[in-house]
Structure formats: C-alpha cells, structure tokens
Amino acid sequence: MTLALNTLTSNGMILTADSRQTYRNSAGMVRIGSDSTTKIFKVTDMVGVAIAGKAFVPDPNGKLKNVGYFIGSSEEMARQKKSWVESGSGSFPSE
C-alpha cells in the first residue's frame, strides 16, 4: 500500500510519499521488495508525479521497466523540446 500526500502552502507545493515496495510471491504472500523505492518524480518545475500500484510495466519492446524509466524519458523529451524551440528551429520534429 502506498501513501502519497500533497499540500499547498504559501511557498509552494509539497508532494511526498513512502518508499516501501511490496510484491506477492508465488505462494500469494506479501513480501517487502525494497524500503528505498522512488515514488516521487519531478516532471517540470510546476508538475510532480507520485506513483502507486504496479511498479513494472513493459516498454515498447516488451521488456519490463520500472515506471520511473518512463517518467525519466518524458523529462528528457521535455528538455529536448524546450532546447529545440529556444534555438529558433521551429516546431519540434514529433509535432
């Protein structure tokens, strides 16, 4: 079970979550996988994401990846797009 909290203050937003990752083994017993899992990700200066639930999903090639892999890919794409637009090169190629 994940606990994520969000609050807004006069200085900004606070987003926090626990760091325990659990799973069910083949016998159906709940086990602790990690006590240091990252569940909070900065997407932009104005957007943060807290994740819960299934920790691993398949990438386009079918290989299981941690959800953070996909969020990190989105962050890199946003940086590339910003750099491209600021350089005066027009629309980003994927648009």
Protein Blocks (a to p, Z undefined) as FASTA:
>chain_A
ZZddddddfkbccddddfbdcdddfkopacdfbfcbcfbdcfblmbccddehjfbdcdfk
opacdfklmmmmmmmmmmmmmmmmmnonapafkZZ
